[in-house]
Amino acid sequence: MALHRGGGRFEQAQLVCRGFGYHDDAGAWRVDRHLRILADVTGDGRVDIVGFGGPEVYVARNLFRRFRTR
């Protein structure tokens, strides 16, 4: 995830939720196969990470300074 700095600029991308990463030990998620979007699914005003992986939908809840997948 890369935070938006305004004016079309973004900060350096960083892994914020290990379960949605590229490498095998971080979930092996691929851009071309696994859609990941940001949406407030809990209604708390913070965006959560929603991932569509195969037949499953995964949600990483935004806990302000970190994300929780379970």
PDB file of N, CA, C and O in Angstrom:
ATOM      1  N   MET A   1       0.855  -1.154   0.000  1.00  0.00           N
ATOM      2  CA  MET A   1       0.000   0.000   0.000  1.00  0.00           C
ATOM      3  C   MET A   1       0.908   1.225   0.000  1.00  0.00           C
ATOM      4  O   MET A   1       1.949   1.237   0.656  1.00  0.00           O
ATOM      5  N   ALA A   2       0.507   2.248  -0.737  1.00  0.00           N
ATOM      6  CA  ALA A   2       1.241   3.506  -0.755  1.00  0.00           C
ATOM      7  C   ALA A   2       0.275   4.633  -0.415  1.00  0.00           C
ATOM      8  O   ALA A   2      -0.758   4.785  -1.067  1.00  0.00           O
ATOM      9  N   LEU A   3       0.601   5.412   0.587  1.00  0.00           N
ATOM     10  CA  LEU A   3      -0.260   6.510   1.000  1.00  0.00           C
ATOM     11  C   LEU A   3      -0.189   7.662   0.014  1.00  0.00           C
ATOM     12  O   LEU A   3       0.886   7.993  -0.485  1.00  0.00           O
ATOM     13  N   HIS A   4      -1.321   8.267  -0.265  1.00  0.00           N
ATOM     14  CA  HIS A   4      -1.401   9.400  -1.191  1.00  0.00           C
ATOM     15  C   HIS A   4      -0.943  10.660  -0.486  1.00  0.00           C
ATOM     16  O   HIS A   4      -1.365  10.942   0.635  1.00  0.00           O
ATOM     17  N   ARG A   5      -0.074  11.423  -1.146  1.00  0.00           N
ATOM     18  CA  ARG A   5       0.450  12.660  -0.566  1.00  0.00           C
ATOM     19  C   ARG A   5      -0.187  13.897  -1.167  1.00  0.00           C
ATOM     20  O   ARG A   5       0.173  15.015  -0.799  1.00  0.00           O
ATOM     21  N   GLY A   6      -1.120  13.722  -2.079  1.00  0.00           N
ATOM     22  CA  GLY A   6      -1.752  14.857  -2.752  1.00  0.00           C
ATOM     23  C   GLY A   6      -1.016  15.200  -4.030  1.00  0.00           C
ATOM     24  O   GLY A   6       0.163  14.883  -4.187  1.00  0.00           O
ATOM     25  N   GLY A   7      -1.713  15.844  -4.932  1.00  0.00           N
ATOM     26  CA  GLY A   7      -1.093  16.265  -6.178  1.00  0.00           C
ATOM     27  C   GLY A   7      -0.631  15.125  -7.064  1.00  0.00           C
ATOM     28  O   GLY A   7       0.266  15.308  -7.887  1.00  0.00           O
ATOM     29  N   GLY A   8      -1.224  13.956  -6.911  1.00  0.00           N
ATOM     30  CA  GLY A   8      -0.839  12.806  -7.721  1.00  0.00           C
ATOM     31  C   GLY A   8       0.417  12.097  -7.250  1.00  0.00           C
ATOM     32  O   GLY A   8       0.944  11.236  -7.955  1.00  0.00           O
ATOM     33  N   ARG A   9       0.906  12.448  -6.061  1.00  0.00           N
ATOM     34  CA  ARG A   9       2.120  11.825  -5.519  1.00  0.00           C
ATOM     35  C   ARG A   9       1.762  10.820  -4.431  1.00  0.00           C
ATOM     36  O   ARG A   9       0.793  10.996  -3.692  1.00  0.00           O
ATOM     37  N   PHE A  10       2.566   9.761  -4.349  1.00  0.00           N
ATOM     38  CA  PHE A  10       2.371   8.725  -3.349  1.00  0.00           C
ATOM     39  C   PHE A  10       3.670   8.478  -2.604  1.00  0.00           C
ATOM     40  O   PHE A  10       4.754   8.678  -3.151  1.00  0.00           O
ATOM     41  N   GLU A  11       3.559   8.044  -1.355  1.00  0.00           N
ATOM     42  CA  GLU A  11       4.736   7.633  -0.598  1.00  0.00           C
ATOM     43  C   GLU A  11       5.217   6.288  -1.137  1.00  0.00           C
ATOM     44  O   GLU A  11       4.535   5.652  -1.941  1.00  0.00           O
ATOM     45  N   GLN A  12       6.383   5.867  -0.692  1.00  0.00           N
ATOM     46  CA  GLN A  12       6.925   4.564  -1.080  1.00  0.00           C
ATOM     47  C   GLN A  12       5.966   3.463  -0.632  1.00  0.00           C
ATOM     48  O   GLN A  12       5.477   3.493   0.498  1.00  0.00           O
ATOM     49  N   ALA A  13       5.694   2.499  -1.499  1.00  0.00           N
ATOM     50  CA  ALA A  13       4.801   1.386  -1.162  1.00  0.00           C
ATOM     51  C   ALA A  13       5.414   0.545  -0.051  1.00  0.00           C
ATOM     52  O   ALA A  13       6.629   0.358   0.013  1.00  0.00           O
ATOM     53  N   GLN A  14       4.546   0.041   0.821  1.00  0.00           N
ATOM     54  CA  GLN A  14       5.001  -0.819   1.905  1.00  0.00           C
ATOM     55  C   GLN A  14       3.957  -1.887   2.193  1.00  0.00           C
ATOM     56  O   GLN A  14       2.764  -1.683   1.970  1.00  0.00           O
ATOM     57  N   LEU A  15       4.416  -3.013   2.684  1.00  0.00           N
ATOM     58  CA  LEU A  15       3.521  -4.103   3.049  1.00  0.00           C
ATOM     59  C   LEU A  15       2.835  -3.748   4.364  1.00  0.00           C
ATOM     60  O   LEU A  15       3.511  -3.543   5.372  1.00  0.00           O
ATOM     61  N   VAL A  16       1.509  -3.672   4.371  1.00  0.00           N
ATOM     62  CA  VAL A  16       0.782  -3.316   5.585  1.00  0.00           C
ATOM     63  C   VAL A  16       0.028  -4.501   6.176  1.00  0.00           C
ATOM     64  O   VAL A  16      -0.414  -4.458   7.324  1.00  0.00           O
ATOM     65  N   CYS A  17      -0.112  -5.541   5.394  1.00  0.00           N
ATOM     66  CA  CYS A  17      -0.807  -6.724   5.882  1.00  0.00           C
ATOM     67  C   CYS A  17      -0.128  -7.944   5.275  1.00  0.00           C
ATOM     68  O   CYS A  17      -0.267  -8.201   4.079  1.00  0.00           O
ATOM     69  N   ARG A  18       0.586  -8.678   6.069  1.00  0.00           N
ATOM     70  CA  ARG A  18       1.388  -9.802   5.603  1.00  0.00           C
ATOM     71  C   ARG A  18       0.578 -10.812   4.793  1.00  0.00           C
ATOM     72  O   ARG A  18       1.124 -11.423   3.874  1.00  0.00           O
ATOM     73  N   GLY A  19      -0.666 -11.002   5.091  1.00  0.00           N
ATOM     74  CA  GLY A  19      -1.486 -11.984   4.404  1.00  0.00           C
ATOM     75  C   GLY A  19      -1.854 -11.638   2.975  1.00  0.00           C
ATOM     76  O   GLY A  19      -2.403 -12.482   2.267  1.00  0.00           O
ATOM     77  N   PHE A  20      -1.569 -10.418   2.526  1.00  0.00           N
ATOM     78  CA  PHE A  20      -1.893 -10.008   1.165  1.00  0.00           C
ATOM     79  C   PHE A  20      -0.637  -9.698   0.347  1.00  0.00           C
ATOM     80  O   PHE A  20      -0.720  -8.968  -0.641  1.00  0.00           O
ATOM     81  N   GLY A  21       0.510 -10.231   0.731  1.00  0.00           N
ATOM     82  CA  GLY A  21       1.761  -9.923   0.043  1.00  0.00           C
ATOM     83  C   GLY A  21       2.033 -10.801  -1.166  1.00  0.00           C
ATOM     84  O   GLY A  21       1.305 -11.757  -1.436  1.00  0.00           O
ATOM     85  N   TYR A  22       3.091 -10.462  -1.889  1.00  0.00           N
ATOM     86  CA  TYR A  22       3.449 -11.131  -3.135  1.00  0.00           C
ATOM     87  C   TYR A  22       4.167 -12.454  -2.911  1.00  0.00           C
ATOM     88  O   TYR A  22       3.855 -13.438  -3.582  1.00  0.00           O
ATOM     89  N   HIS A  23       5.106 -12.503  -2.001  1.00  0.00           N
ATOM     90  CA  HIS A  23       5.921 -13.695  -1.797  1.00  0.00           C
ATOM     91  C   HIS A  23       5.106 -14.837  -1.180  1.00  0.00           C
ATOM     92  O   HIS A  23       4.083 -14.613  -0.532  1.00  0.00           O
ATOM     93  N   ASP A  24       5.584 -16.058  -1.400  1.00  0.00           N
ATOM     94  CA  ASP A  24       4.871 -17.243  -0.911  1.00  0.00           C
ATOM     95  C   ASP A  24       4.599 -17.194   0.591  1.00  0.00           C
ATOM     96  O   ASP A  24       3.529 -17.600   1.043  1.00  0.00           O
ATOM     97  N   ASP A  25       5.566 -16.699   1.362  1.00  0.00           N
ATOM     98  CA  ASP A  25       5.383 -16.643   2.812  1.00  0.00           C
ATOM     99  C   ASP A  25       4.479 -15.498   3.253  1.00  0.00           C
ATOM    100  O   ASP A  25       4.229 -15.330   4.447  1.00  0.00           O
ATOM    101  N   ALA A  26       3.983 -14.704   2.290  1.00  0.00           N
ATOM    102  CA  ALA A  26       3.090 -13.582   2.601  1.00  0.00           C
ATOM    103  C   ALA A  26       1.758 -13.713   1.881  1.00  0.00           C
ATOM    104  O   ALA A  26       1.058 -12.721   1.679  1.00  0.00           O
ATOM    105  N   GLY A  27       1.404 -14.935   1.492  1.00  0.00           N
ATOM    106  CA  GLY A  27       0.110 -15.169   0.876  1.00  0.00           C
ATOM    107  C   GLY A  27       0.126 -15.456  -0.611  1.00  0.00           C
ATOM    108  O   GLY A  27      -0.851 -15.982  -1.144  1.00  0.00           O
ATOM    109  N   ALA A  28       1.213 -15.122  -1.296  1.00  0.00           N
ATOM    110  CA  ALA A  28       1.380 -15.373  -2.734  1.00  0.00           C
ATOM    111  C   ALA A  28       0.272 -14.747  -3.587  1.00  0.00           C
ATOM    112  O   ALA A  28      -0.180 -15.341  -4.565  1.00  0.00           O
ATOM    113  N   TRP A  29      -0.156 -13.544  -3.204  1.00  0.00           N
ATOM    114  CA  TRP A  29      -1.185 -12.837  -3.964  1.00  0.00           C
ATOM    115  C   TRP A  29      -0.573 -12.244  -5.221  1.00  0.00           C
ATOM    116  O   TRP A  29       0.527 -11.693  -5.176  1.00  0.00           O
ATOM    117  N   ARG A  30      -1.277 -12.354  -6.347  1.00  0.00           N
ATOM    118  CA  ARG A  30      -0.809 -11.839  -7.636  1.00  0.00           C
ATOM    119  C   ARG A  30      -1.798 -10.818  -8.174  1.00  0.00           C
ATOM    120  O   ARG A  30      -3.009 -11.025  -8.107  1.00  0.00           O
ATOM    121  N   VAL A  31      -1.288  -9.727  -8.701  1.00  0.00           N
ATOM    122  CA  VAL A  31      -2.119  -8.648  -9.220  1.00  0.00           C
ATOM    123  C   VAL A  31      -3.042  -9.153 -10.322  1.00  0.00           C
ATOM    124  O   VAL A  31      -4.205  -8.756 -10.386  1.00  0.00           O
ATOM    125  N   ASP A  32      -2.539 -10.020 -11.184  1.00  0.00           N
ATOM    126  CA  ASP A  32      -3.330 -10.495 -12.319  1.00  0.00           C
ATOM    127  C   ASP A  32      -4.367 -11.550 -11.954  1.00  0.00           C
ATOM    128  O   ASP A  32      -5.217 -11.885 -12.779  1.00  0.00           O
ATOM    129  N   ARG A  33      -4.314 -12.077 -10.738  1.00  0.00           N
ATOM    130  CA  ARG A  33      -5.266 -13.119 -10.325  1.00  0.00           C
ATOM    131  C   ARG A  33      -6.088 -12.798  -9.085  1.00  0.00           C
ATOM    132  O   ARG A  33      -7.148 -13.392  -8.887  1.00  0.00           O
ATOM    133  N   HIS A  34      -5.635 -11.891  -8.260  1.00  0.00           N
ATOM    134  CA  HIS A  34      -6.265 -11.648  -6.962  1.00  0.00           C
ATOM    135  C   HIS A  34      -6.574 -10.164  -6.782  1.00  0.00           C
ATOM    136  O   HIS A  34      -5.691  -9.374  -6.446  1.00  0.00           O
ATOM    137  N   LEU A  35      -7.804  -9.802  -7.002  1.00  0.00           N
ATOM    138  CA  LEU A  35      -8.225  -8.411  -6.825  1.00  0.00           C
ATOM    139  C   LEU A  35      -8.186  -8.041  -5.353  1.00  0.00           C
ATOM    140  O   LEU A  35      -8.679  -8.782  -4.502  1.00  0.00           O
ATOM    141  N   ARG A  36      -7.593  -6.882  -5.056  1.00  0.00           N
ATOM    142  CA  ARG A  36      -7.578  -6.335  -3.705  1.00  0.00           C
ATOM    143  C   ARG A  36      -8.066  -4.903  -3.793  1.00  0.00           C
ATOM    144  O   ARG A  36      -7.558  -4.117  -4.592  1.00  0.00           O
ATOM    145  N   ILE A  37      -9.045  -4.562  -2.978  1.00  0.00           N
ATOM    146  CA  ILE A  37      -9.585  -3.208  -2.978  1.00  0.00           C
ATOM    147  C   ILE A  37      -9.634  -2.678  -1.545  1.00  0.00           C
ATOM    148  O   ILE A  37      -9.503  -3.438  -0.586  1.00  0.00           O
ATOM    149  N   LEU A  38      -9.820  -1.383  -1.417  1.00  0.00           N
ATOM    150  CA  LEU A  38      -9.987  -0.760  -0.107  1.00  0.00           C
ATOM    151  C   LEU A  38     -11.424  -0.310   0.024  1.00  0.00           C
ATOM    152  O   LEU A  38     -11.955   0.348  -0.871  1.00  0.00           O
ATOM    153  N   ALA A  39     -12.063  -0.660   1.135  1.00  0.00           N
ATOM    154  CA  ALA A  39     -13.459  -0.280   1.388  1.00  0.00           C
ATOM    155  C   ALA A  39     -13.704  -0.326   2.885  1.00  0.00           C
ATOM    156  O   ALA A  39     -13.092  -1.124   3.595  1.00  0.00           O
ATOM    157  N   ASP A  40     -14.581   0.512   3.358  1.00  0.00           N
ATOM    158  CA  ASP A  40     -14.956   0.501   4.775  1.00  0.00           C
ATOM    159  C   ASP A  40     -16.063  -0.533   4.956  1.00  0.00           C
ATOM    160  O   ASP A  40     -17.244  -0.221   4.804  1.00  0.00           O
ATOM    161  N   VAL A  41     -15.675  -1.761   5.279  1.00  0.00           N
ATOM    162  CA  VAL A  41     -16.669  -2.826   5.433  1.00  0.00           C
ATOM    163  C   VAL A  41     -17.213  -2.931   6.850  1.00  0.00           C
ATOM    164  O   VAL A  41     -18.217  -3.606   7.075  1.00  0.00           O
ATOM    165  N   THR A  42     -16.562  -2.272   7.814  1.00  0.00           N
ATOM    166  CA  THR A  42     -16.998  -2.352   9.201  1.00  0.00           C
ATOM    167  C   THR A  42     -17.827  -1.148   9.638  1.00  0.00           C
ATOM    168  O   THR A  42     -18.420  -1.166  10.716  1.00  0.00           O
ATOM    169  N   GLY A  43     -17.875  -0.088   8.804  1.00  0.00           N
ATOM    170  CA  GLY A  43     -18.661   1.091   9.131  1.00  0.00           C
ATOM    171  C   GLY A  43     -18.022   2.009  10.159  1.00  0.00           C
ATOM    172  O   GLY A  43     -18.699   2.857  10.741  1.00  0.00           O
ATOM    173  N   ASP A  44     -16.703   1.845  10.392  1.00  0.00           N
ATOM    174  CA  ASP A  44     -16.035   2.679  11.396  1.00  0.00           C
ATOM    175  C   ASP A  44     -15.339   3.905  10.800  1.00  0.00           C
ATOM    176  O   ASP A  44     -14.663   4.641  11.519  1.00  0.00           O
ATOM    177  N   GLY A  45     -15.500   4.128   9.492  1.00  0.00           N
ATOM    178  CA  GLY A  45     -14.898   5.283   8.847  1.00  0.00           C
ATOM    179  C   GLY A  45     -13.480   5.073   8.364  1.00  0.00           C
ATOM    180  O   GLY A  45     -12.892   5.988   7.787  1.00  0.00           O
ATOM    181  N   ARG A  46     -12.904   3.887   8.580  1.00  0.00           N
ATOM    182  CA  ARG A  46     -11.545   3.587   8.107  1.00  0.00           C
ATOM    183  C   ARG A  46     -11.622   2.526   7.016  1.00  0.00           C
ATOM    184  O   ARG A  46     -12.422   1.594   7.098  1.00  0.00           O
ATOM    185  N   VAL A  47     -10.773   2.678   5.982  1.00  0.00           N
ATOM    186  CA  VAL A  47     -10.806   1.694   4.901  1.00  0.00           C
ATOM    187  C   VAL A  47     -10.138   0.399   5.333  1.00  0.00           C
ATOM    188  O   VAL A  47      -9.077   0.406   5.956  1.00  0.00           O
ATOM    189  N   ASP A  48     -10.764  -0.689   4.996  1.00  0.00           N
ATOM    190  CA  ASP A  48     -10.249  -2.021   5.247  1.00  0.00           C
ATOM    191  C   ASP A  48      -9.757  -2.588   3.915  1.00  0.00           C
ATOM    192  O   ASP A  48     -10.129  -2.084   2.855  1.00  0.00           O
ATOM    193  N   ILE A  49      -8.927  -3.630   3.958  1.00  0.00           N
ATOM    194  CA  ILE A  49      -8.456  -4.274   2.739  1.00  0.00           C
ATOM    195  C   ILE A  49      -9.357  -5.473   2.467  1.00  0.00           C
ATOM    196  O   ILE A  49      -9.559  -6.316   3.342  1.00  0.00           O
ATOM    197  N   VAL A  50      -9.893  -5.545   1.261  1.00  0.00           N
ATOM    198  CA  VAL A  50     -10.741  -6.660   0.857  1.00  0.00           C
ATOM    199  C   VAL A  50     -10.036  -7.366  -0.296  1.00  0.00           C
ATOM    200  O   VAL A  50      -9.720  -6.742  -1.309  1.00  0.00           O
ATOM    201  N   GLY A  51      -9.791  -8.659  -0.144  1.00  0.00           N
ATOM    202  CA  GLY A  51      -9.102  -9.427  -1.181  1.00  0.00           C
ATOM    203  C   GLY A  51      -9.973 -10.563  -1.676  1.00  0.00           C
ATOM    204  O   GLY A  51     -10.614 -11.263  -0.892  1.00  0.00           O
ATOM    205  N   PHE A  52      -9.987 -10.735  -2.979  1.00  0.00           N
ATOM    206  CA  PHE A  52     -10.751 -11.810  -3.614  1.00  0.00           C
ATOM    207  C   PHE A  52      -9.756 -12.842  -4.111  1.00  0.00           C
ATOM    208  O   PHE A  52      -9.098 -12.636  -5.131  1.00  0.00           O
ATOM    209  N   GLY A  53      -9.645 -13.956  -3.390  1.00  0.00           N
ATOM    210  CA  GLY A  53      -8.676 -14.991  -3.725  1.00  0.00           C
ATOM    211  C   GLY A  53      -9.355 -16.300  -3.989  1.00  0.00           C
ATOM    212  O   GLY A  53      -9.803 -16.969  -3.057  1.00  0.00           O
ATOM    213  N   GLY A  54      -9.441 -16.684  -5.250  1.00  0.00           N
ATOM    214  CA  GLY A  54     -10.127 -17.925  -5.610  1.00  0.00           C
ATOM    215  C   GLY A  54     -11.590 -17.825  -5.229  1.00  0.00           C
ATOM    216  O   GLY A  54     -12.239 -16.825  -5.533  1.00  0.00           O
ATOM    217  N   PRO A  55     -12.126 -18.851  -4.565  1.00  0.00           N
ATOM    218  CA  PRO A  55     -13.539 -18.826  -4.198  1.00  0.00           C
ATOM    219  C   PRO A  55     -13.831 -18.058  -2.906  1.00  0.00           C
ATOM    220  O   PRO A  55     -14.987 -17.973  -2.489  1.00  0.00           O
ATOM    221  N   GLU A  56     -12.821 -17.509  -2.283  1.00  0.00           N
ATOM    222  CA  GLU A  56     -12.965 -16.855  -0.988  1.00  0.00           C
ATOM    223  C   GLU A  56     -12.827 -15.335  -1.090  1.00  0.00           C
ATOM    224  O   GLU A  56     -12.219 -14.813  -2.024  1.00  0.00           O
ATOM    225  N   VAL A  57     -13.404 -14.642  -0.111  1.00  0.00           N
ATOM    226  CA  VAL A  57     -13.212 -13.204   0.051  1.00  0.00           C
ATOM    227  C   VAL A  57     -12.586 -13.004   1.432  1.00  0.00           C
ATOM    228  O   VAL A  57     -13.093 -13.506   2.435  1.00  0.00           O
ATOM    229  N   TYR A  58     -11.481 -12.267   1.466  1.00  0.00           N
ATOM    230  CA  TYR A  58     -10.759 -12.033   2.710  1.00  0.00           C
ATOM    231  C   TYR A  58     -10.827 -10.554   3.065  1.00  0.00           C
ATOM    232  O   TYR A  58     -10.788  -9.693   2.186  1.00  0.00           O
ATOM    233  N   VAL A  59     -10.929 -10.266   4.362  1.00  0.00           N
ATOM    234  CA  VAL A  59     -10.964  -8.886   4.826  1.00  0.00           C
ATOM    235  C   VAL A  59      -9.904  -8.700   5.899  1.00  0.00           C
ATOM    236  O   VAL A  59      -9.811  -9.485   6.843  1.00  0.00           O
ATOM    237  N   ALA A  60      -9.111  -7.656   5.743  1.00  0.00           N
ATOM    238  CA  ALA A  60      -8.163  -7.251   6.778  1.00  0.00           C
ATOM    239  C   ALA A  60      -8.703  -5.958   7.369  1.00  0.00           C
ATOM    240  O   ALA A  60      -8.698  -4.916   6.713  1.00  0.00           O
ATOM    241  N   ARG A  61      -9.165  -6.031   8.603  1.00  0.00           N
ATOM    242  CA  ARG A  61      -9.755  -4.866   9.256  1.00  0.00           C
ATOM    243  C   ARG A  61      -8.691  -3.840   9.610  1.00  0.00           C
ATOM    244  O   ARG A  61      -7.611  -4.193  10.084  1.00  0.00           O
ATOM    245  N   ASN A  62      -8.996  -2.581   9.381  1.00  0.00           N
ATOM    246  CA  ASN A  62      -8.105  -1.481   9.704  1.00  0.00           C
ATOM    247  C   ASN A  62      -8.255  -1.162  11.188  1.00  0.00           C
ATOM    248  O   ASN A  62      -9.316  -0.730  11.640  1.00  0.00           O
ATOM    249  N   LEU A  63      -7.177  -1.382  11.938  1.00  0.00           N
ATOM    250  CA  LEU A  63      -7.178  -1.098  13.373  1.00  0.00           C
ATOM    251  C   LEU A  63      -6.354   0.154  13.672  1.00  0.00           C
ATOM    252  O   LEU A  63      -5.675   0.231  14.696  1.00  0.00           O
ATOM    253  N   PHE A  64      -6.421   1.120  12.780  1.00  0.00           N
ATOM    254  CA  PHE A  64      -5.779   2.427  12.846  1.00  0.00           C
ATOM    255  C   PHE A  64      -4.301   2.369  12.462  1.00  0.00           C
ATOM    256  O   PHE A  64      -3.936   2.954  11.442  1.00  0.00           O
ATOM    257  N   ARG A  65      -3.455   1.717  13.198  1.00  0.00           N
ATOM    258  CA  ARG A  65      -2.031   1.665  12.844  1.00  0.00           C
ATOM    259  C   ARG A  65      -1.604   0.304  12.322  1.00  0.00           C
ATOM    260  O   ARG A  65      -0.424   0.095  12.041  1.00  0.00           O
ATOM    261  N   ARG A  66      -2.538  -0.621  12.187  1.00  0.00           N
ATOM    262  CA  ARG A  66      -2.242  -1.958  11.658  1.00  0.00           C
ATOM    263  C   ARG A  66      -3.525  -2.570  11.131  1.00  0.00           C
ATOM    264  O   ARG A  66      -4.621  -2.052  11.345  1.00  0.00           O
ATOM    265  N   PHE A  67      -3.359  -3.692  10.432  1.00  0.00           N
ATOM    266  CA  PHE A  67      -4.517  -4.416   9.897  1.00  0.00           C
ATOM    267  C   PHE A  67      -4.557  -5.796  10.529  1.00  0.00           C
ATOM    268  O   PHE A  67      -3.521  -6.396  10.814  1.00  0.00           O
ATOM    269  N   ARG A  68      -5.763  -6.286  10.742  1.00  0.00           N
ATOM    270  CA  ARG A  68      -5.923  -7.632  11.310  1.00  0.00           C
ATOM    271  C   ARG A  68      -6.737  -8.471  10.344  1.00  0.00           C
ATOM    272  O   ARG A  68      -7.809  -8.061   9.901  1.00  0.00           O
ATOM    273  N   THR A  69      -6.220  -9.652  10.021  1.00  0.00           N
ATOM    274  CA  THR A  69      -6.915 -10.539   9.102  1.00  0.00           C
ATOM    275  C   THR A  69      -7.832 -11.501   9.807  1.00  0.00           C
ATOM    276  O   THR A  69      -8.669 -12.128   9.157  1.00  0.00           O
ATOM    277  N   ARG A  70      -7.709 -11.648  11.124  1.00  0.00           N
ATOM    278  CA  ARG A  70      -8.606 -12.553  11.862  1.00  0.00           C
ATOM    279  C   ARG A  70      -9.109 -11.888  13.100  1.00  0.00           C
ATOM    280  O   ARG A  70      -9.876 -12.486  13.855  1.00  0.00           O
TER     281      ARG A  70
END
